[in-house]
Amino acid sequence: MAPEGFLRVNFDPVLVRLLREVKYLQLLDHKVPEKAAILYKKVNIYRSQTGNLDIIVNMYNEILSTLLPVEKPLLQERIDKINKSLQPGVDTLRWNSQGIDAFISTCMGIVKEVDDLVKKMKDNVKKMQELMSKWEKPLFERKNKPLFPEDLEQTHQSTIMPRLEDIKNHGKEIHKAIKDTADAIKPDKKSDKWVAYVDYCNGLVIEGITKGIQCSMSYLSDQISIQYNKHNQLPPMFDIKVDLRDRDVKFEPPIESCQRGNGIRDIIMKVTNDFISLAIQMPRLDTGNGDYLVEIKD
C-alpha cells in the first residue's frame, strides 16, 4: 500500500478454497484431513476478522474519497497515524499470524475516530447549507390586490423584520456549527490550515447570502414586470393617483424618486436594500465580527 492510497482486503485464495471444500465435504459426510478440520474449526473467527477488516478498509477509503483538499490538512496527522497502524497488515501479518485480533482492534479504533470526525465536519457543513437554503425564500411578499404605496411599504416592513430575525438566528447556528467542528478537531486556530478551512466556510456563507439576495431580487423583478403580471393574471402591485395638471399627467406619489422619499422608485430601492441587508445579519466567521457587505457589493 502506498501512503494514503486506497485499500482493499486480499483473502488468501488457498485458504478460502480449503475452507469451502471442507464445508462441502462435511455436508456430504466425507472424511476431512485432520489439519484441514482444525483450520475449519476457526472458520467463524476468520469470518469475523475478514468482516472487521472490510469495515476498516471501507471506512478508510471513504475518508480519503470524501475529504476535500481544504479539509484533509486538518486531519493529516490522524491519517498518518492510521497509515502507520495499518502498515503491519500490509507488510507482515498473514491469516495465521499471531496478534491479528489486537491489530484489528487497534486499527478499528483509530479509523473509526477519524471517520467520526469526518462525518462531524460534513454534517456541520451540511447543517450550514440547510440553514442558508432557507434564505432563498423571497424577503418580499405581495398581496393579491393593489395597495397604496405607503400601505405596501408598511406591510413589507411588518413581514421582513421577523424574517431578518430568523436569519440572525441562523447565523448564530452557523457559528455554533463551526465551533463544534473546532472543538472536535482541536486545531491550532492560528494555523494556515484552519484559516484556510474557515475561509472555505466563509465562501459558503457568501454564496448562501448571494443566492438569498438573488432569489428576492428575481421575485421582485417579476412582480414589477408587466409581461409577468399579464401572463399570470396578477393585479397591479401599486394603487396610485393620477392627476392632470396644466395639461401634464402627474402621479401621486411620483413614479420616480422624489425629495420626500415616497416615490415608487424610492420604495423599490428601500425593498432592495432590505434584500442586501441579508449580508449584515450575521458576524463573519473569520473574525467573529463585521459582516459580508463588502463581498456582496463586489
C-alpha positions as CSV (number, residue, x, y, z in Angstrom):
1,M,0.0,0.0,0.0
2,A,1.4,3.4,-1.0
3,P,0.9,6.0,1.8
4,E,-2.6,7.4,1.8
5,G,-3.6,5.1,-1.1
6,F,-6.8,3.2,-1.2
7,L,-7.0,-0.2,0.4
8,R,-8.7,-3.5,-0.3
9,V,-8.8,-6.7,1.6
10,N,-7.0,-9.6,-0.2
11,F,-8.1,-13.0,1.0
12,D,-5.6,-15.9,0.7
13,P,-7.2,-17.9,-2.2
14,V,-5.8,-21.2,-1.0
15,L,-7.3,-20.8,2.5
16,V,-10.7,-19.6,1.0
17,R,-10.7,-22.7,-1.3
18,L,-9.7,-25.0,1.5
19,L,-12.4,-23.8,3.9
20,R,-15.0,-24.1,1.1
21,E,-14.0,-27.6,0.2
22,V,-14.1,-28.7,3.9
23,K,-17.6,-27.3,4.3
24,Y,-18.9,-29.3,1.3
25,L,-17.0,-32.5,2.4
26,Q,-18.6,-32.3,5.8
27,L,-22.1,-31.7,4.3
28,L,-21.5,-34.9,2.3
29,D,-20.3,-36.8,5.4
30,H,-16.9,-37.4,3.9
31,K,-13.8,-37.7,6.0
32,V,-11.8,-34.5,6.3
33,P,-8.0,-34.4,6.8
34,E,-7.1,-33.6,10.4
35,K,-5.2,-30.4,9.6
36,A,-8.0,-29.1,7.4
37,A,-10.6,-29.9,10.1
38,I,-8.5,-28.0,12.7
39,L,-8.4,-24.9,10.4
40,Y,-12.2,-25.2,9.7
41,K,-12.9,-25.0,13.4
42,K,-11.7,-21.4,13.2
43,V,-13.9,-20.5,10.2
44,N,-16.1,-18.2,12.3
45,I,-13.0,-16.4,13.7
46,Y,-11.7,-15.9,10.1
47,R,-15.1,-14.7,9.0
48,S,-15.3,-12.2,11.9
49,Q,-11.7,-11.0,11.2
50,T,-12.3,-10.5,7.5
51,G,-15.6,-8.8,8.2
52,N,-14.0,-6.3,10.5
53,L,-11.1,-5.8,8.0
54,D,-13.7,-5.0,5.4
55,I,-15.3,-2.4,7.7
56,I,-11.9,-0.8,8.4
57,V,-11.0,-0.7,4.7
58,N,-14.4,0.8,3.7
59,M,-14.1,3.5,6.4
60,Y,-10.6,4.3,5.4
61,N,-11.4,4.5,1.7
62,E,-14.5,6.6,2.4
63,I,-12.4,9.0,4.4
64,L,-9.9,9.5,1.6
65,S,-12.5,9.8,-1.1
66,T,-14.7,12.3,0.6
67,L,-12.3,14.7,2.2
68,L,-11.9,18.0,0.4
69,P,-8.4,19.5,-0.2
70,V,-9.2,22.2,2.4
71,E,-10.4,19.6,4.9
72,K,-7.7,17.0,4.6
73,P,-4.8,19.0,6.1
74,L,-6.8,19.3,9.4
75,L,-6.8,15.5,9.7
76,Q,-3.5,14.7,8.1
77,E,-1.7,13.8,11.4
78,R,-4.6,11.4,12.2
79,I,-4.5,9.9,8.7
80,D,-0.7,9.4,9.1
81,K,-1.5,7.6,12.3
82,I,-4.0,5.3,10.5
83,N,-1.4,4.5,7.8
84,K,1.2,3.6,10.5
85,S,-1.3,1.4,12.3
86,L,-2.3,-0.4,9.1
87,Q,1.2,-1.0,7.8
88,P,1.7,-4.3,9.6
89,G,-1.4,-5.7,7.9
90,V,0.2,-4.7,4.5
91,D,3.8,-5.8,5.2
92,T,4.0,-8.6,7.7
93,L,0.7,-10.0,9.1
94,R,-0.9,-13.0,7.4
95,W,-4.1,-15.0,8.1
96,N,-2.2,-17.3,10.5
97,S,-0.1,-14.7,12.2
98,Q,-0.3,-14.0,16.0
99,G,-1.9,-10.8,17.3
100,I,-4.4,-10.3,14.4
101,D,-7.3,-9.6,16.8
102,A,-5.2,-6.9,18.6
103,F,-4.2,-5.4,15.2
104,I,-7.8,-5.3,14.1
105,S,-9.0,-3.7,17.4
106,T,-6.3,-1.0,17.3
107,C,-6.9,-0.2,13.6
108,M,-10.7,-0.2,14.1
109,G,-10.4,2.3,17.0
110,I,-8.1,4.7,15.1
111,V,-10.0,4.6,11.8
112,K,-13.4,5.0,13.5
113,E,-12.2,8.0,15.4
114,V,-11.2,9.7,12.1
115,D,-14.3,8.6,10.4
116,D,-16.4,10.1,13.1
117,L,-14.5,13.4,12.8
118,V,-15.0,13.5,9.0
119,K,-18.7,12.8,9.5
120,K,-19.0,15.6,12.0
121,M,-17.2,18.1,9.7
122,K,-19.5,17.1,6.8
123,D,-22.6,17.2,9.0
124,N,-21.8,20.7,10.3
125,V,-21.3,22.0,6.7
126,K,-24.5,20.3,5.6
127,K,-26.3,22.0,8.5
128,M,-24.9,25.3,7.5
129,Q,-26.1,24.8,3.9
130,E,-29.5,23.7,5.0
131,L,-29.9,26.8,7.2
132,M,-28.8,29.1,4.3
133,S,-31.2,27.4,1.9
134,K,-34.0,28.9,3.9
135,W,-32.7,32.3,2.8
136,E,-33.8,31.5,-0.7
137,K,-37.4,32.3,0.1
138,P,-38.1,35.8,-1.1
139,L,-37.9,38.5,1.5
140,F,-40.8,40.4,-0.2
141,E,-44.4,39.4,-0.2
142,R,-47.2,41.0,-2.1
143,K,-50.9,40.9,-1.6
144,N,-53.2,39.7,-4.4
145,K,-54.6,43.3,-4.8
146,P,-53.2,46.7,-5.4
147,L,-52.0,48.6,-2.4
148,F,-51.3,52.3,-1.8
149,P,-47.5,52.7,-1.8
150,E,-47.4,53.6,1.9
151,D,-49.5,50.6,2.8
152,L,-47.3,48.3,0.7
153,E,-44.2,49.7,2.4
154,Q,-45.7,49.2,5.9
155,T,-46.8,45.7,5.0
156,H,-43.3,44.9,3.8
157,Q,-41.7,46.2,7.0
158,S,-44.0,44.1,9.1
159,T,-43.2,40.9,7.2
160,I,-39.4,41.4,6.7
161,M,-38.5,42.1,10.3
162,P,-39.3,38.5,11.6
163,R,-37.6,37.1,8.5
164,L,-34.4,39.0,9.2
165,E,-34.6,37.9,12.9
166,D,-34.7,34.3,11.7
167,I,-31.7,34.9,9.5
168,K,-29.8,36.3,12.5
169,N,-30.6,33.2,14.5
170,H,-29.5,31.0,11.6
171,G,-26.2,32.9,11.7
172,K,-25.8,32.0,15.3
173,E,-26.4,28.4,14.5
174,I,-23.8,28.6,11.7
175,H,-21.2,29.9,14.2
176,K,-22.1,27.1,16.6
177,A,-21.5,24.5,13.8
178,I,-18.0,25.9,13.1
179,K,-17.3,25.9,16.8
180,D,-18.5,22.3,17.0
181,T,-16.0,21.3,14.3
182,A,-13.2,23.2,16.0
183,D,-14.0,21.6,19.4
184,A,-13.9,18.1,17.8
185,I,-10.7,18.6,15.7
186,K,-8.9,20.9,18.2
187,P,-6.8,22.7,15.5
188,D,-4.4,25.5,16.1
189,K,-6.7,28.3,15.2
190,K,-3.8,30.4,14.0
191,S,-2.5,27.8,11.6
192,D,-2.8,28.2,7.9
193,K,-4.8,25.0,7.5
194,W,-7.5,26.2,10.0
195,V,-7.5,29.7,8.5
196,A,-8.0,28.1,5.0
197,Y,-10.9,26.0,6.3
198,V,-12.7,28.9,7.8
199,D,-12.1,30.9,4.6
200,Y,-13.8,28.0,2.7
201,C,-16.8,28.2,5.1
202,N,-16.8,31.9,4.6
203,G,-17.1,31.3,0.9
204,L,-20.1,29.1,1.6
205,V,-21.8,31.8,3.6
206,I,-21.1,34.4,0.9
207,E,-22.6,32.0,-1.6
208,G,-25.7,31.5,0.6
209,I,-26.2,35.2,1.1
210,T,-25.8,35.8,-2.7
211,K,-28.4,33.1,-3.5
212,G,-30.8,34.6,-1.0
213,I,-30.5,38.1,-2.4
214,Q,-30.7,36.9,-6.0
215,C,-33.9,34.9,-5.1
216,S,-35.5,38.0,-3.6
217,M,-34.4,40.3,-6.5
218,S,-35.7,37.9,-9.1
219,Y,-39.0,37.6,-7.3
220,L,-39.4,41.4,-7.1
221,S,-38.3,41.8,-10.7
222,D,-41.2,39.5,-11.7
223,Q,-43.7,41.4,-9.6
224,I,-43.0,44.7,-11.4
225,S,-42.9,43.1,-14.8
226,I,-45.9,44.0,-17.0
227,Q,-45.4,40.8,-19.0
228,Y,-45.2,38.6,-16.0
229,N,-48.3,40.1,-14.4
230,K,-50.3,39.7,-17.5
231,H,-49.2,36.2,-18.1
232,N,-50.0,35.2,-14.5
233,Q,-53.2,37.3,-14.4
234,L,-52.0,39.3,-11.4
235,P,-53.4,42.6,-10.4
236,P,-51.1,45.7,-10.3
237,M,-48.9,45.9,-7.2
238,F,-49.4,49.7,-6.5
239,D,-52.5,51.8,-6.4
240,I,-51.5,55.4,-7.1
241,K,-53.4,58.5,-8.1
242,V,-53.2,60.2,-11.5
243,D,-54.0,63.9,-11.9
244,L,-54.0,66.2,-15.0
245,R,-52.3,69.5,-14.0
246,D,-51.8,72.1,-16.7
247,R,-52.1,69.5,-19.3
248,D,-49.4,67.4,-17.6
249,V,-50.0,63.9,-16.1
250,K,-49.0,63.9,-12.5
251,F,-48.7,60.7,-10.4
252,E,-49.2,60.8,-6.6
253,P,-46.9,59.6,-5.3
254,P,-44.5,60.1,-8.2
255,I,-43.1,57.1,-10.1
256,E,-39.5,58.4,-9.8
257,S,-37.6,59.2,-6.7
258,C,-38.6,62.4,-5.0
259,Q,-37.4,64.7,-2.2
260,R,-39.9,63.2,0.2
261,G,-38.6,59.7,-0.4
262,N,-42.0,58.3,-1.1
263,G,-41.8,57.8,-4.8
264,I,-42.3,54.3,-6.3
265,R,-38.6,54.1,-7.2
266,D,-37.8,55.1,-3.6
267,I,-39.9,52.3,-2.2
268,I,-38.5,49.8,-4.6
269,M,-35.0,50.8,-3.6
270,K,-35.8,50.5,0.1
271,V,-37.1,47.0,-0.5
272,T,-34.0,46.0,-2.5
273,N,-31.8,47.5,0.3
274,D,-33.6,45.2,2.7
275,F,-32.6,42.3,0.5
276,I,-29.0,43.4,0.5
277,S,-29.2,43.8,4.3
278,L,-29.1,40.0,4.4
279,A,-25.3,40.5,4.2
280,I,-25.2,42.2,7.6
281,Q,-27.4,39.8,9.6
282,M,-24.6,37.6,10.9
283,P,-21.0,38.2,12.1
284,R,-18.2,37.0,9.9
285,L,-16.8,33.5,10.5
286,D,-13.2,34.5,10.1
287,T,-13.2,37.5,12.5
288,G,-16.3,36.9,14.7
289,N,-17.4,40.5,13.9
290,G,-18.0,42.7,10.9
291,D,-20.2,41.5,8.1
292,Y,-20.2,40.3,4.5
293,L,-21.5,43.6,2.9
294,V,-18.2,44.4,1.1
295,E,-18.1,40.9,-0.6
296,I,-21.8,41.1,-1.6
297,K,-21.4,44.6,-3.1
298,D,-18.4,43.4,-5.0
